[in-house]
Amino acid sequence: MDEFSIAHFQRLDDGSPLGDDERRLRYRLRHGDVRFATDAFFFQEGHADRFESARYGQFRANDHGELLLVALYDESLNRLGEMER
């Protein structure tokens, strides 16, 4: 992860031990591209404008390397979709 807590692709698993800064993640190949988690998400109808500027996703990984999207962020790393209270 960089200084902004953004993770970057390191390598495909070649069976060698993971480094301290590496995590094994489950991925899929789509049209020859590596994809983590899903490239689709659902939100309440009529709220699309809250997520239009999304550029980054925050994920949680379980012990099997499967990812769950928990938040979206714009290019300035502002969290999107927060409800005003």
C-alpha positions in Angstrom: 0.0 0.0 0.0 1.2 3.5 -0.8 1.2 6.6 1.5 -2.5 7.0 0.7 -3.4 3.4 1.7 -4.0 2.5 -1.9 -3.0 -1.1 -2.7 -1.2 -1.8 -6.0 -0.8 -5.0 -7.9 2.5 -6.8 -7.2 2.5 -10.1 -9.0 0.6 -13.3 -9.8 1.1 -16.1 -7.4 4.0 -18.2 -8.4 4.0 -20.4 -5.3 6.8 -18.4 -3.5 6.1 -17.2 0.0 4.3 -13.9 0.4 6.2 -10.8 1.4 5.1 -8.8 4.5 3.5 -6.3 2.2 1.6 -8.9 0.1 -1.8 -10.5 0.4 -3.1 -13.4 -1.7 -6.4 -12.3 -3.3 -8.9 -14.3 -5.4 -9.3 -12.9 -8.9 -11.1 -13.6 -12.1 -10.0 -13.2 -15.7 -12.4 -11.1 -17.8 -11.5 -10.6 -21.5 -7.9 -11.3 -20.6 -7.8 -8.8 -17.7 -7.3 -9.6 -14.0 -10.4 -8.5 -12.0 -10.7 -8.4 -8.3 -14.1 -8.8 -6.7 -16.8 -7.5 -9.0 -17.0 -4.5 -11.3 -20.7 -4.1 -10.5 -22.4 -2.9 -7.4 -26.0 -2.1 -6.4 -27.3 1.0 -4.7 -30.8 2.4 -4.0 -32.7 3.6 -7.0 -32.4 7.3 -7.5 -29.0 7.6 -5.7 -26.7 7.0 -8.7 -25.4 10.6 -8.6 -23.8 9.9 -5.2 -21.5 7.4 -6.9 -20.8 8.8 -10.4 -17.4 10.1 -9.4 -16.1 6.8 -8.0 -12.5 6.0 -8.8 -11.5 3.8 -5.9 -13.1 1.1 -3.8 -12.4 0.0 -0.2 -12.5 -3.7 0.2 -12.3 -6.2 3.1 -10.7 -9.6 2.4 -11.5 -12.8 4.2 -9.1 -15.6 4.9 -9.7 -17.1 1.4 -8.8 -13.8 -0.4 -12.4 -13.1 -1.4 -13.2 -9.4 -1.4 -16.2 -7.4 -0.2 -16.7 -3.8 -1.4 -17.4 -1.7 1.7 -17.0 1.9 0.3 -16.4 4.0 -2.8 -14.1 7.0 -3.1 -13.6 9.8 -5.6 -10.2 10.7 -7.1 -9.4 13.0 -4.1 -10.2 10.0 -1.8 -13.4 11.5 -0.5 -15.8 8.8 0.6 -19.0 8.7 -1.5 -22.5 7.9 -0.5 -22.5 9.2 3.0 -26.0 10.1 4.1 -26.5 13.6 5.6 -27.9 13.3 9.2 
